[in-house]
Amino acid sequence: MNNSHSKSYAAAGVDIEAGYKGVQLMQKHVARTMIPGVVSGIGGFGGLFAPDLAGMKEPILVSGTDGVGTKIRVAQLMNEHNTIGIDCVAMCVNDIVCCGAKPLFFLDYIAIGKNDPEKVASIVSGVAEGCVQAGCALIGGETAEHPGVMAPDDYDLAGFAVGIVDKEKMIEPSMVKAGDVIISLGSNGLHSNGFSLVRKVLDIEHAKLDQWSEELGGELGGVLLQPTKIYVKPVLAAMEAARVHGVSHITGGGFYENIPRCLPKGMAAKIDKSALWIDPIFRMIQRAGDIPERDMFNTFNMGVGMVLIVDKNDVDKAEAALNSQGQGMRVIGEVVSGDGGVELV
C-alpha cells in the first residue's frame, strides 16, 4: 500500500491520495489498450514500448500532439466526460496516419483544478477507447492538479501519439498528380475544431444543451459532443489496397488550410460542393452567426473528416478497402494544375 501523503500539500489544494485513487480507477480502461510491444504498465517514470521492425527496410517514427480545445467547455457544461478523450486521441492519430504511419502508443496529460478521481477516470476511459479504435496502446500519462490557477471544475486535456512507417511506404505530396481523384470520408459533425466560434454564435453558456432539436435530430449538447472520428484503420487499409497519393486530416483551418498540405507545388484541388453531405449542425451555426460560406469552409470540416487523394484507376479498390472497415466514402473532386489552393465549384 502506498503510504505517501502530505497534509501540508493537501492544505495548499493538492490531494496526492486522490491522484492515486484516480490511477487505480483508470487501470481497467488502460488494460483495454494493451497490444504487442508494450513493455511496461502505467506508473513508471517512462512508458516503454518495443516496436516490431520485422520486414521494414527503413523504419521512421512519426509523432503528433494536440489537445481538444474549447470543446471541453461543452463537456463541462454537460457534465459528460467519457468521450472527450476520444477526441484527444483522434486529433493526434488522424494526423500521423496522413503520411502512412501506424500509431503505436499514446500518452495523455490532464490539467485539472481539483482532482476528482471519478472524473479523471471517466476522461481516461475515453482516451482508452480512442486508443482501441486506433489500434495503439495507452502507455502513460500525467494528471496535474492546479489549485488557484484553474477553477475546481475546470480541466484541460492534451496528448501525443507515436507511430511508425517504412520509408518506402510513406505518403508524400510529391506523389500527387493532376487527374488524381479526391475522396472524402465523412465526419462525426464538428469533431474538435471551431468551438470558440460555435460557443459564441450559439451562446453555449446559456443554451439548453439537453433540449431536443428536430433540425439536428438530437439534443444540441449531444450533437456538439459527438467525438472526432478515428480513421486510422480504414485509411491504412486503403493504402494497402490502392495507390493513395495524399491524405489530409480536415481540422482547424478547414478545407482551405488542410487540403493544400498534401499537394505539391503546381497542383490544386477542385472540389464539387454538390457532392458534399453537410451535417445540419453546420447550417445551424452558419445561420446563427451569419457566417460567410468561405469562412465556414475555412473553419470547419463541413462534413468531411478526412480527404484521400487516389489514383483515378484505383478508386474502386480504395472504396472496397474502406467499406471492409465500415467506412463509407464519396468522390468530391479531382486534382488539377494550379497554385496549390482549393477551388469550390
Steps between C-alpha positions, in 0.01 A plus 500: 500500500629846410553702820577830324294787639555863592260703714689817412469440125131411543448827686648679198240332278682194364364160606769240432278215614225602256761464226577145610131413503463638149780275379332199659166583336651544154697173503215296349465748214872504427504119497267504196771665292783253557648375172817307412800722563393644833783442747375689806171589659407848616661632817866502408709802414479418130276294275692221327417358158693258277386542138497206261736602218482169313478551125576871517794626297518851643257555787410859581330615820223753452360707788205730545365705789176688555228585746122519487466877518194680633272206418589405857274781619200318351601182686522700822159660451347160418695327780585226250869418487527149353531592132728804502801266522404346167534846349846540648625172355333565165659840455843339533466164325301639207792736437777243503313255276506768228855398411422129527608444860336237719453633856689303764436676829340802661555709815259753647524804727211623714520833682214537748400755760411243766579132460175307484604133457171394343507787251862432409424130452206592276724722287760224473231248402447710186873515434514121528206459264674723248815291528300180444343651188843605373667168588763660724590468868453751779833460678512803726372842591487769764229661709597836650290680760507880460330662799480878479588491131194318372149497647425173687275362223726608213737271316694480177609195306784448254709211380737365242532194283799322350470282192724327251523467123752344263654781297417335168129500595481862614235723345654823376366800300736422212286193422190707411434568132238668284203272440515333842159462661411667830300281739330615819449296815200637689537674836315462830386859480725771640772269631728720715541822306342843488345478846594852601284622210230240575484601866462864402232475231291236681546670840597167652522634856126569496375248243270211591750230417271216607205619288402288199546666160294380204746668266795312647319175574634501855582712802723796420755405765517141380555609140776740605670229706505239223860375519745551217499200272817292495596405144821308561389146412297593187776726367773241554281240326450732203874561479563127482241442228533807278744762383427773754707804413386742768310516828377807686336519842242781486539684829533867597536706184253280316534424131709803411778434747515121520452364148795700358729338759502179297537667157827562317593829340306555177197292603160610636184334628171550315210408729140448391283649777194309378679172583532593868261392775504788745370414846208712628711636788710696251189662348378594846833660590523686169148638539541594867822689438422628148834350401618526135533168320872542450552549872304182567727300268804674651403411859306172506527160331153545343425128519839385372727359771773368275595540134677232297659573163498181295622396157198526270535133403495381862186667635305171502781326688509777758123489541501123554773529763321781680169313492670195650576719803146636518604836358298660222640749251400755237685624195503877544751630249830468318852632496571757228790719401502815708651708776466251784164633617146369528220589260139432600264479204 
